[in-house]
Amino acid sequence: MWSNPRVPYQFAPDRAPLPPLAGKKMIVHVAMNIEYWPFDRPMPRGIIPPPHGAAPAPPDVPNYAWVEYGMRCGMPRIMSMLAARGIAASAFINAQVADVYPSLMSAVVDAGWELVGHGWFQQSLKAVEDERAVIVQSLDRLAQITGARPRAWLGCGLGETMDTPDILKQEGIEFLHDWPLDDLPFWMRTDHGPLVGLPYTFELNDVPVYAIQSGSTDEYLKRVEATLKVYEAEIARTGQPRIVTLALHPHIIGVPHIAQGFEQALDLLAARDDTVFVTSSQMGDWFTAADAAGAEAVMAA
């Protein structure tokens, strides 16, 4: 019996050992969500609650401006920090960013970031009439930018229908970040063959930390430090690698008082001799090569 229809349950100590990635066991993934929130639609999230408890009709200027600040000022601030340290991120990117923010899209491509599918604009697949059409439109638009369709996907708000992984697999997606249920990659079952689930995070995600839980300025740095201490002990005890996912949004991590702590977290990670920075597909290729037998096993289960 499966605990869910996609991923067989594995007690972490029972997992087969995985090799280091490029000789390193502390694997760091910088995942930047780059999103288009249309001016003429309700905002997916807000920093300022609506006055009198009534949801504002568009335009929701203060909350729209909160997000667009990230696209104007937050992105170049964080991109500069990463470039100075030679770190390429994964861009979990709404495909319409290419049309609405073309200079930003060019900067992301020039920086060597991996483009990961993240919908057309910031709207859950649960809310669209034809999710396959949205997936195809998004992948095709990003392919026009780089010459190849993305290999990985994160749904807007991690939103899926019962059919989403099957459609993504059919459309060529190899790696899916929607299921943050493990510290390591895992195999998923779809109607069209195995799919690799890659880690994502709510705990080192700036939205819960700051927009929901009202973390202090240095909260992100403190969480990275605490995560490393636990992972260090687990790696020493088990030999199993660990993945540190830094899930970011430019309108949150990119504001000055929070960006300062994030930069310190980057330096903490970069100074270690056991860390390697990867993008989605680099992580997925490592796992696929290390656990090829798992693909057959998940489909046979």
SEFI-755201 format. One record per residue: residue number from 1; x, y, z of N, C-alpha, C, O in turn. Coordinates in steps of 0.05 Angstrom, whole numbers, always signed. Example, Ala and Ser with C-alpha at 12.3 -4.5 7.8 and 13.67 -1.06 7.14 Angstrom:
2
  nr    nc1    nc2    nc3   cac1   cac2   cac3    cc1    cc2    cc3    oc1    oc2    oc3
   1   +264   -114   +156   +246    -90   +156   +264    -66   +156   +285    -66   +169
   2   +257    -45   +142   +273    -21   +143   +258     +1   +157   +268    +23   +161
This chain:
301
  nr    nc1    nc2    nc3   cac1   cac2   cac3    cc1    cc2    cc3    oc1    oc2    oc3
   1    +17    -24     +0     +0     +0     +0    +18    +25     +0    +37    +27    +16
   2    +12    +44    -17    +27    +69    -19    +14    +90     -1    -10    +92     +1
   3    +31   +107    +11    +20   +130    +26    +10   +152     +8     -7   +168    +17
   4    +19   +153    -17     +8   +171    -37    +10   +157    -64    +25   +138    -66
   5     -4   +167    -84     -5   +152   -109    +20   +155   -127    +21   +142   -148
   6    +38   +172   -119    +61   +178   -137    +87   +167   -126   +104   +158   -142
   7    +92   +169   -100   +118   +164    -89   +116   +142    -67   +103   +147    -47
   8   +130   +120    -70   +129   +100    -49   +144   +111    -24   +165   +124    -26
   9   +133   +104     -1   +145   +114    +24   +172   +100    +28   +175    +76    +24
  10   +191   +116    +37   +217   +106    +45   +225   +119    +72   +227   +144    +73
  11   +230   +103    +92   +241   +112   +117   +270   +121   +111   +285   +105   +100
  12   +278   +145   +118   +303   +156   +109   +327   +138   +114   +344   +135    +97
  13   +329   +125   +138   +352   +107   +142   +353    +83   +123   +374    +71   +120
  14   +331    +76   +111   +330    +53    +93   +338    +60    +64   +340    +41    +48
  15   +342    +85    +58   +349    +92    +31   +377    +82    +24   +396    +83    +40
  16   +380    +73     -1   +406    +64    -11   +426    +88    -11   +417   +111    -16
  17   +451    +83     -5   +470   +105     -4   +474   +118    -32   +475   +104    -52
  18   +476   +144    -32   +482   +159    -56   +511   +169    -55   +520   +176    -33
  19   +524   +171    -77   +552   +181    -77   +552   +211    -74   +532   +224    -78
  20   +575   +223    -67   +578   +252    -67   +573   +263    -96   +576   +248   -115
  21   +565   +288    -97   +563   +301   -123   +588   +318   -127   +593   +337   -112
  22   +603   +312   -148   +629   +325   -152   +647   +324   -128   +662   +342   -121
  23   +645   +301   -113   +661   +297    -90   +651   +311    -65   +665   +310    -44
  24   +628   +323    -66   +618   +338    -43   +591   +326    -33   +575   +317    -49
  25   +587   +327     -7   +563   +315     +4   +543   +336    +14   +520   +329    +20
  26   +551   +361    +15   +532   +383    +22   +525   +397     -5   +541   +413    -14
  27   +502   +391    -15   +494   +400    -42   +475   +424    -39   +455   +422    -26
  28   +482   +446    -50   +467   +471    -46   +454   +479    -72   +466   +481    -93
  29   +428   +484    -71   +412   +492    -94   +399   +519    -89   +382   +522    -71
  30   +407   +539   -104   +395   +566   -102   +372   +567   -123   +377   +566   -147
  31   +348   +569   -113   +324   +569   -130   +309   +595   -128   +297   +601   -108
  32   +311   +612   -149   +299   +638   -149   +273   +637   -165   +273   +631   -189
  33   +251   +643   -152   +225   +645   -165   +221   +672   -178   +221   +693   -164
  34   +219   +673   -204   +217   +698   -219   +190   +698   -232   +185   +683   -251
  35   +172   +716   -223   +144   +713   -229   +132   +739   -239   +140   +761   -232
  36   +112   +735   -257    +96   +758   -267    +68   +757   -254    +53   +738   -258
  37    +62   +778   -239    +36   +780   -227    +21   +802   -242    +27   +826   -238
  38     +2   +795   -259    -11   +815   -276    -25   +838   -260    -37   +833   -239
  39    -22   +862   -270    -32   +886   -257    -62   +886   -256    -74   +898   -237
  40    -75   +873   -275   -105   +874   -277   -118   +849   -264   -142   +845   -269
  41   -104   +834   -248   -115   +811   -234   -110   +814   -204    -92   +828   -196
  42   -126   +800   -188   -120   +800   -159    -92   +789   -153    -83   +771   -166
  43    -78   +801   -134    -51   +793   -128    -52   +766   -113    -68   +761    -96
  44    -34   +747   -121    -33   +721   -107    -27   +723    -77    -35   +706    -62
  45    -13   +744    -70     -5   +747    -41     -1   +777    -37     +4   +792    -56
  46     -4   +786    -12     +0   +814     -7    +17   +818    +18    +17   +802    +36
  47    +31   +841    +19    +45   +848    +43    +28   +866    +61    +32   +867    +85
  48     +9   +880    +48     -9   +898    +63    -37   +887    +61    -47   +883    +39
  49    -51   +882    +84    -78   +872    +83    -97   +893    +72    -92   +917    +75
  50   -119   +885    +59   -137   +904    +48   -151   +920    +70   -158   +909    +91
  51   -155   +946    +66   -169   +962    +86   -198   +953    +89   -211   +945    +70
  52   -208   +955   +113   -236   +947   +120   -241   +918   +115   -265   +910   +114
  53   -221   +902   +111   -225   +873   +108   -236   +865    +81   -242   +841    +76
  54   -238   +883    +62   -249   +878    +36   -226   +874    +16   -209   +892    +13
  55   -226   +852     +1   -206   +848    -19   -208   +869    -41   -230   +872    -52
  56   -186   +883    -47   -188   +904    -67   -191   +894    -95   -179   +874   -103
  57   -208   +907   -111   -209   +901   -139   -184   +912   -152   -173   +932   -143
  58   -175   +899   -173   -151   +909   -188   -157   +938   -197   -179   +944   -205
  59   -136   +955   -197   -109   +949   -190   -104   +950   -160   -113   +968   -146
  60    -88   +931   -150    -80   +930   -122    -52   +942   -121    -32   +927   -120
  61    -50   +968   -122    -25   +982   -127     -4   +976   -106    +19   +969   -113
  62    -10   +977    -79    +12   +972    -60    +24   +944    -62    +48   +941    -61
  63     +7   +924    -65    +17   +897    -66    +30   +890    -93    +49   +875    -95
  64    +20   +903   -115    +33   +900   -141    +61   +912   -139    +80   +901   -149
  65    +63   +936   -128    +89   +950   -127   +108   +935   -109   +132   +934   -115
  66    +98   +922    -88   +115   +905    -71   +130   +884    -87   +154   +879    -84
  67   +115   +871   -104   +127   +850   -121   +144   +861   -143   +166   +850   -148
  68   +135   +882   -156   +151   +893   -178   +178   +905   -168   +197   +906   -184
  69   +179   +914   -143   +204   +922   -132   +225   +900   -135   +248   +905   -142
  70   +217   +876   -130   +235   +853   -133   +246   +850   -161   +269   +843   -165
  71   +228   +854   -180   +236   +851   -208   +255   +874   -217   +271   +870   -235
  72   +252   +897   -206   +268   +920   -213   +294   +922   -197   +315   +926   -209
  73   +292   +918   -171   +315   +923   -153   +325   +898   -139   +349   +895   -136
  74   +307   +881   -131   +315   +857   -117   +331   +838   -134   +352   +827   -125
  75   +322   +833   -159   +336   +815   -176   +365   +823   -181   +383   +806   -177
  76   +371   +847   -190   +399   +854   -195   +416   +853   -169   +440   +848   -171
  77   +404   +859   -147   +419   +858   -121   +428   +829   -116   +451   +825   -110
  78   +410   +810   -118   +417   +782   -112   +434   +770   -134   +452   +755   -129
  79   +428   +778   -159   +445   +768   -182   +473   +777   -179   +492   +761   -185
  80   +478   +801   -169   +505   +811   -165   +519   +795   -144   +543   +788   -146
  81   +505   +789   -122   +517   +772   -101   +525   +745   -111   +547   +735   -105
  82   +508   +732   -126   +514   +706   -137   +536   +706   -157   +554   +689   -157
  83   +535   +726   -175   +556   +728   -195   +584   +732   -182   +604   +721   -191
  84   +585   +748   -161   +611   +753   -148   +623   +728   -136   +647   +727   -131
  85   +606   +708   -131   +615   +683   -119   +615   +660   -139   +620   +637   -132
  86   +610   +666   -164   +610   +646   -185   +588   +625   -183   +592   +602   -190
  87   +565   +633   -172   +543   +615   -167   +521   +619   -188   +512   +641   -192
  88   +513   +598   -202   +490   +598   -220   +466   +587   -206   +468   +566   -193
  89   +444   +601   -207   +419   +592   -195   +401   +578   -215   +406   +579   -239
  90   +380   +566   -205   +358   +557   -221   +337   +579   -221   +329   +589   -200
  91   +328   +587   -245   +307   +607   -247   +281   +593   -251   +274   +583   -273
  92   +265   +592   -229   +238   +581   -231   +220   +603   -242   +211   +621   -227
  93   +216   +603   -268   +207   +628   -281   +181   +625   -296   +178   +607   -313
  94   +163   +643   -291   +139   +645   -308   +148   +653   -336   +163   +672   -340
  95   +138   +638   -356   +148   +642   -383   +141   +670   -394   +155   +680   -411
  96   +119   +682   -384   +112   +708   -394   +131   +730   -385   +130   +753   -395
  97   +149   +724   -366   +170   +743   -359   +186   +751   -384   +195   +773   -386
  98   +189   +732   -402   +204   +738   -427   +192   +761   -442   +207   +776   -456
  99   +166   +765   -440   +153   +786   -456   +148   +811   -439   +149   +833   -450
 100   +144   +808   -413   +138   +831   -396   +163   +844   -385   +164   +868   -382
 101   +184   +828   -379   +209   +838   -368   +232   +827   -386   +249   +812   -376
 102   +234   +835   -411   +254   +823   -429   +282   +828   -420   +300   +810   -424
 103   +288   +851   -409   +316   +856   -401   +324   +839   -378   +347   +830   -376
 104   +305   +833   -360   +311   +815   -337   +315   +787   -348   +334   +773   -339
 105   +299   +778   -366   +302   +751   -378   +330   +749   -391   +344   +729   -388
 106   +338   +769   -405   +365   +769   -418   +387   +767   -397   +406   +753   -401
 107   +384   +781   -375   +404   +781   -354   +406   +753   -342   +428   +744   -336
 108   +384   +740   -338   +383   +713   -326   +397   +694   -345   +414   +677   -336
 109   +391   +695   -371   +404   +677   -390   +434   +683   -392   +450   +664   -392
 110   +441   +708   -393   +470   +715   -394   +485   +706   -370   +509   +701   -371
 111   +472   +704   -347   +485   +695   -322   +489   +665   -321   +502   +655   -303
 112   +478   +651   -341   +481   +622   -341   +463   +607   -323   +468   +584   -316
 113   +441   +620   -314   +422   +606   -297   +406   +586   -313   +401   +590   -337
 114   +397   +564   -300   +380   +545   -313   +351   +554   -312   +341   +562   -290
 115   +337   +554   -334   +309   +561   -335   +292   +536   -327   +294   +515   -340
 116   +276   +539   -307   +258   +517   -298   +229   +527   -302   +222   +549   -295
 117   +213   +510   -314   +185   +517   -320   +170   +524   -294   +172   +509   -274
 118   +154   +545   -295   +139   +554   -272   +113   +568   -280   +105   +588   -269
 119   +101   +556   -301    +75   +567   -310    +79   +590   -329   +101   +599   -335
 120    +56   +600   -339    +56   +623   -358    +58   +649   -343    +76   +665   -348
 121    +39   +655   -324    +43   +676   -304    +36   +663   -277    +31   +639   -276
 122    +36   +679   -256    +33   +667   -229     +4   +659   -224    -11   +674   -211
 123     -3   +635   -233    -29   +624   -230    -27   +594   -227    -15   +581   -243
 124    -39   +583   -206    -38   +554   -202    -51   +539   -225    -71   +548   -236
 125    -40   +516   -231    -52   +499   -251    -80   +489   -242    -96   +481   -259
 126    -86   +490   -217   -112   +483   -207   -133   +502   -217   -157   +496   -218
 127   -125   +527   -225   -144   +548   -232   -147   +552   -262   -163   +569   -270
 128   -132   +537   -278   -134   +541   -307   -153   +522   -320   -159   +501   -309
 129   -164   +529   -343   -183   +512   -357   -170   +488   -370   -181   +466   -371
 130   -145   +492   -381   -132   +471   -396   -103   +471   -387    -86   +486   -398
 131    -96   +454   -368    -69   +455   -357    -48   +446   -377    -26   +456   -377
 132    -55   +427   -395    -35   +419   -415    -28   +443   -433     -5   +447   -440
 133    -48   +458   -441    -43   +481   -458    -24   +501   -444     -6   +512   -457
 134    -28   +506   -418    -11   +524   -403    +17   +513   -401    +36   +528   -405
 135    +20   +488   -396    +46   +475   -394    +61   +477   -421    +84   +484   -421
 136    +47   +470   -442    +60   +470   -469    +68   +499   -476    +90   +504   -486
 137    +49   +518   -472    +55   +546   -478    +80   +556   -463    +97   +569   -474
 138    +81   +548   -437   +103   +557   -420   +130   +545   -429   +150   +559   -432
 139   +130   +519   -434   +155   +506   -442   +164   +515   -470   +188   +519   -474
 140   +145   +519   -488   +152   +528   -515   +164   +556   -514   +183   +562   -529
 141   +152   +574   -498   +162   +601   -497   +191   +602   -486   +208   +617   -495
 142   +196   +586   -465   +223   +585   -454   +243   +573   -473   +266   +580   -474
 143   +233   +553   -489   +250   +541   -509   +258   +561   -531   +280   +559   -542
 144   +241   +581   -536   +249   +602   -555   +272   +619   -545   +287   +630   -561
 145   +275   +620   -519   +296   +636   -507   +323   +621   -508   +343   +633   -515
 146   +323   +596   -501   +348   +581   -498   +354   +561   -521   +376   +551   -523
 147   +333   +555   -537   +336   +535   -558   +329   +507   -549   +331   +488   -565
 148   +322   +503   -524   +314   +477   -513   +293   +480   -492   +294   +499   -476
 149   +274   +462   -491   +254   +463   -470   +267   +458   -443   +286   +443   -441
 150   +256   +470   -422   +265   +464   -395   +262   +434   -389   +244   +421   -399
 151   +280   +424   -372   +279   +396   -363   +265   +393   -336   +258   +371   -328
 152   +262   +416   -322   +251   +415   -295   +227   +434   -292   +223   +452   -309
 153   +211   +429   -271   +186   +445   -267   +181   +448   -238   +186   +430   -222
 154   +171   +472   -231   +158   +477   -205   +132   +491   -210   +131   +512   -223
 155   +110   +479   -201    +84   +491   -205    +81   +517   -189    +92   +519   -168
 156    +65   +536   -199    +59   +560   -184    +45   +552   -158    +24   +539   -159
 157    +56   +560   -136    +45   +551   -110    +46   +521   -106    +32   +511    -90
 158    +64   +508   -122    +66   +479   -122    +39   +466   -129    +33   +443   -120
 159    +23   +480   -144     -4   +471   -150     -4   +449   -171     +9   +451   -192
 160    -19   +428   -166    -22   +406   -185    -51   +396   -185    -65   +399   -164
 161    -60   +386   -207    -84   +369   -208    -75   +340   -205    -52   +334   -203
 162    -94   +322   -206    -88   +294   -205    -72   +285   -229    -60   +263   -229
 163    -73   +300   -251    -61   +293   -276    -34   +306   -282    -20   +299   -301
 164    -26   +326   -266     -4   +343   -273    +22   +328   -278    +35   +332   -299
 165    +31   +310   -260    +56   +296   -265    +56   +279   -291    +76   +277   -305
 166    +32   +268   -297    +30   +253   -322    +34   +271   -346    +48   +263   -365
 167    +21   +294   -346    +24   +313   -368    +52   +323   -371    +63   +324   -393
 168    +64   +330   -348    +92   +340   -349   +111   +319   -361   +128   +326   -377
 169   +108   +294   -352   +124   +273   -363   +120   +270   -393   +140   +267   -408
 170    +96   +271   -402    +90   +269   -431   +103   +292   -446   +111   +289   -469
 171   +105   +315   -434   +115   +339   -447   +145   +342   -444   +157   +363   -450
 172   +158   +321   -434   +188   +320   -433   +201   +329   -408   +225   +330   -406
 173   +185   +336   -387   +197   +344   -361   +209   +319   -348   +196   +298   -347
 174   +233   +322   -338   +247   +300   -325   +248   +302   -295   +250   +283   -280
 175   +247   +327   -285   +251   +333   -257   +229   +351   -246   +223   +372   -259
 176   +218   +344   -223   +195   +359   -213   +200   +367   -184   +207   +350   -167
 177   +196   +393   -177   +201   +403   -150   +176   +406   -133   +178   +417   -111
 178   +153   +396   -142   +128   +402   -129   +124   +387   -103   +106   +393    -87
 179   +140   +366    -97   +136   +349    -75   +159   +351    -54   +177   +335    -55
 180   +158   +370    -36   +180   +374    -17   +178   +355     +7   +174   +364    +30
 181   +181   +329     +1   +177   +309    +22   +202   +294    +30   +200   +275    +45
 182   +226   +302    +20   +250   +288    +26   +274   +307    +24   +272   +327    +10
 183   +295   +300    +38   +320   +316    +36   +336   +309    +11   +355   +323     +4
 184   +328   +287     -2   +343   +278    -26   +323   +273    -49   +299   +271    -44
 185   +333   +272    -74   +315   +265    -96   +303   +237    -92   +313   +221    -77
 186   +282   +232   -107   +267   +207   -105   +253   +202   -132   +250   +221   -148
 187   +245   +177   -137   +231   +170   -161   +201   +172   -156   +190   +165   -135
 188   +187   +182   -177   +158   +185   -177   +146   +168   -200   +159   +163   -220
 189   +123   +158   -196   +109   +143   -216    +89   +160   -232    +74   +176   -220
 190    +90   +159   -258    +70   +171   -275    +59   +151   -295    +70   +129   -297
 191    +38   +158   -308    +26   +140   -328    +44   +136   -352    +39   +119   -369
 192    +65   +152   -354    +82   +152   -378   +111   +146   -371   +129   +151   -387
 193   +115   +135   -347   +142   +128   -339   +151   +142   -315   +137   +160   -304
 194   +175   +136   -305   +185   +148   -280   +193   +177   -284   +202   +186   -305
 195   +190   +192   -262   +197   +220   -261   +213   +224   -235   +207   +212   -215
 196   +233   +242   -237   +249   +247   -213   +237   +270   -197   +233   +292   -208
 197   +232   +265   -172   +224   +287   -154   +249   +299   -141   +265   +285   -130
 198   +251   +325   -143   +274   +340   -132   +265   +356   -108   +242   +365   -107
 199   +283   +359    -88   +275   +374    -64   +268   +403    -69   +278   +416    -88
 200   +249   +412    -54   +243   +441    -51   +240   +446    -21   +246   +427     -6
 201   +233   +469    -12   +232   +474    +16   +212   +495    +24   +207   +514     +9
 202   +200   +491    +47   +184   +512    +60   +200   +525    +83   +194   +548    +91
 203   +219   +510    +93   +234   +519   +117   +256   +539   +111   +261   +557   +127
 204   +269   +537    +88   +288   +557    +79   +277   +571    +54   +291   +576    +35
 205   +251   +578    +57   +237   +592    +36   +229   +619    +47   +217   +621    +68
 206   +237   +640    +33   +234   +667    +44   +205   +675    +47   +199   +693    +63
 207   +186   +663    +32   +158   +670    +35   +148   +662    +63   +138   +679    +78
 208   +149   +636    +71   +141   +630    +98   +157   +645   +120   +146   +654   +140
 209   +184   +647   +115   +201   +659   +136   +193   +688   +141   +191   +697   +165
 210   +188   +704   +120   +183   +733   +124   +155   +741   +119   +144   +757   +135
 211   +142   +732    +97   +115   +742    +91    +93   +729   +108    +72   +740   +111
 212    +99   +705   +119    +79   +690   +135    +86   +690   +164    +69   +697   +181
 213   +111   +683   +171   +119   +680   +198   +132   +705   +210   +140   +705   +233
 214   +135   +726   +194   +146   +752   +203   +173   +749   +217   +178   +759   +239
 215   +192   +735   +203   +218   +730   +214   +234   +756   +217   +229   +776   +204
 216   +253   +755   +235   +271   +778   +239   +290   +780   +215   +292   +762   +199
 217   +303   +803   +213   +321   +808   +191   +341   +786   +187   +347   +779   +164
 218   +352   +775   +208   +373   +755   +206   +362   +726   +207   +377   +707   +210
 219   +335   +723   +205   +324   +696   +208   +334   +676   +187   +339   +653   +194
 220   +336   +685   +162   +345   +667   +142   +373   +656   +147   +378   +632   +145
 221   +391   +674   +155   +418   +666   +162   +418   +646   +185   +433   +626   +185
 222   +402   +651   +205   +401   +633   +229   +391   +605   +221   +400   +585   +231
 223   +371   +605   +202   +361   +579   +194   +381   +563   +177   +383   +539   +180
 224   +396   +577   +161   +417   +563   +145   +438   +552   +164   +446   +529   +161
 225   +446   +568   +184   +466   +558   +203   +456   +533   +218   +471   +514   +222
 226   +431   +534   +227   +420   +511   +242   +417   +487   +224   +422   +464   +233
 227   +409   +491   +199   +406   +469   +180   +433   +455   +176   +434   +430   +176
 228   +454   +471   +172   +480   +459   +168   +490   +443   +191   +502   +422   +188
 229   +484   +452   +216   +493   +436   +239   +480   +409   +240   +493   +389   +245
 230   +454   +408   +234   +440   +382   +234   +450   +364   +211   +455   +341   +215
 231   +452   +376   +187   +461   +361   +164   +490   +350   +168   +496   +328   +160
 232   +507   +367   +180   +535   +358   +185   +535   +332   +202   +549   +313   +195
 233   +519   +332   +223   +518   +309   +240   +507   +284   +225   +516   +262   +229
 234   +486   +289   +209   +474   +266   +194   +493   +255   +173   +495   +231   +169
 235   +507   +273   +159   +527   +264   +139   +549   +248   +153   +557   +227   +143
 236   +558   +257   +175   +580   +243   +190   +570   +216   +199   +586   +196   +199
 237   +545   +214   +208   +535   +189   +219   +528   +169   +197   +532   +145   +200
 238   +516   +178   +175   +505   +160   +154   +522   +159   +129   +520   +140   +114
 239   +537   +180   +123   +551   +182    +98   +534   +191    +75   +544   +195    +53
 240   +508   +195    +80   +489   +202    +59   +491   +232    +54   +490   +248    +73
 241   +492   +241    +28   +492   +270    +23   +466   +283    +32   +446   +270    +38
 242   +467   +309    +33   +443   +325    +40   +441   +348    +20   +462   +358    +10
 243   +417   +357    +14   +412   +379     -4   +401   +403    +12   +381   +400    +25
 244   +414   +425     +9   +405   +450    +21   +392   +467     -1   +406   +477    -18
 245   +366   +470     +0   +352   +486    -20   +347   +513     -8   +336   +516    +13
 246   +354   +534    -23   +349   +561    -16   +327   +572    -35   +333   +579    -57
 247   +303   +572    -25   +280   +579    -42   +274   +609    -38   +268   +618    -16
 248   +276   +624    -60   +277   +653    -58   +257   +667    -77   +248   +655    -97
 249   +249   +691    -69   +232   +708    -86   +244   +736    -84   +249   +746    -62
 250   +249   +750   -107   +265   +774   -106   +252   +797    -91   +267   +815    -81
 251   +225   +797    -88   +213   +819    -73   +215   +815    -43   +208   +833    -28
 252   +225   +792    -35   +229   +787     -6   +259   +785     +0   +269   +801    +16
 253   +273   +766    -11   +301   +763     -5   +318   +786    -16   +340   +792     -6
 254   +307   +801    -35   +322   +822    -48   +319   +850    -35   +332   +868    -45
 255   +303   +852    -14   +303   +878     +0   +328   +881    +16   +338   +861    +26
 256   +338   +905    +20   +365   +909    +31   +369   +895    +58   +390   +882    +62
 257   +351   +899    +77   +357   +889   +104   +357   +858   +105   +370   +846   +122
 258   +342   +845    +87   +342   +816    +86   +365   +806    +68   +378   +786    +74
 259   +371   +820    +46   +392   +812    +28   +419   +811    +43   +436   +795    +36
 260   +423   +829    +62   +448   +829    +77   +453   +802    +91   +475   +791    +89
 261   +433   +791   +104   +435   +766   +117   +438   +743    +97   +453   +724   +102
 262   +424   +745    +75   +427   +724    +54   +455   +723    +44   +466   +702    +39
 263   +468   +747    +40   +495   +747    +30   +514   +734    +50   +532   +720    +43
 264   +509   +738    +76   +525   +724    +96   +521   +694    +95   +540   +679    +99
 265   +496   +685    +90   +491   +657    +87   +506   +645    +63   +516   +623    +64
 266   +507   +660    +41   +522   +651    +17   +551   +647    +24   +564   +628    +17
 267   +562   +667    +39   +591   +665    +46   +596   +641    +65   +616   +628    +62
 268   +577   +637    +83   +580   +614   +101   +581   +588    +85   +597   +570    +91
 269   +563   +585    +65   +563   +561    +49   +587   +559    +31   +599   +537    +29
 270   +594   +581    +18   +616   +580     -1   +643   +575    +13   +662   +564     +0
 271   +646   +582    +38   +671   +578    +52   +676   +550    +60   +699   +543    +67
 272   +656   +533    +59   +659   +505    +68   +674   +489    +46   +672   +495    +23
 273   +688   +468    +55   +702   +451    +35   +685   +427    +27   +695   +411    +11
 274   +660   +425    +37   +644   +402    +31   +619   +409    +15   +601   +393    +11
 275   +617   +434     +5   +594   +443     -9   +599   +445    -39   +621   +451    -48
 276   +577   +440    -54   +577   +444    -83   +550   +457    -90   +529   +449    -81
 277   +551   +478   -107   +527   +492   -116   +518   +480   -142   +534   +476   -161
 278   +492   +474   -144   +482   +461   -168   +456   +474   -177   +444   +490   -162
 279   +448   +468   -202   +421   +476   -211   +404   +451   -213   +414   +429   -207
 280   +379   +454   -220   +360   +432   -219   +370   +408   -235   +371   +385   -225
 281   +377   +412   -261   +384   +390   -278   +411   +377   -269   +414   +353   -272
 282   +429   +392   -259   +454   +380   -249   +448   +361   -226   +459   +340   -224
 283   +430   +369   -208   +422   +352   -186   +407   +328   -197   +411   +305   -188
 284   +389   +332   -216   +373   +310   -227   +391   +290   -242   +386   +266   -239
 285   +410   +299   -257   +428   +281   -272   +445   +265   -253   +449   +241   -257
 286   +454   +277   -231   +469   +263   -211   +453   +240   -199   +463   +217   -197
 287   +428   +246   -191   +412   +225   -179   +404   +203   -199   +405   +180   -192
 288   +398   +211   -224   +390   +191   -244   +412   +171   -249   +408   +147   -251
 289   +437   +181   -250   +460   +164   -255   +465   +146   -230   +474   +123   -233
 290   +460   +157   -207   +467   +142   -182   +446   +121   -175   +453   +101   -163
 291   +421   +125   -184   +400   +107   -176   +383    +99   -200   +358   +101   -199
 292   +396    +91   -221   +381    +83   -245   +361    +60   -240   +340    +59   -252
 293   +369    +42   -222   +351    +19   -216   +325    +28   -203   +305    +15   -205
 294   +325    +51   -190   +301    +61   -177   +279    +68   -196   +255    +66   -189
 295   +286    +75   -220   +266    +81   -240   +248    +57   -246   +224    +60   -248
 296   +261    +35   -250   +246    +10   -255   +230     +2   -231   +207     -7   -233
 297   +242     +5   -207   +229     -4   -183   +203    +12   -177   +183     +1   -169
 298   +204    +38   -182   +180    +54   -176   +157    +47   -195   +134    +49   -187
 299   +163    +40   -219   +142    +33   -238   +131     +5   -233   +108     -1   -240
 300   +148    -12   -221   +139    -40   -216   +124    -42   -189   +110    -62   -185
 301   +127    -22   -172   +115    -24   -146    +84    -23   -147    +71    -25   -127
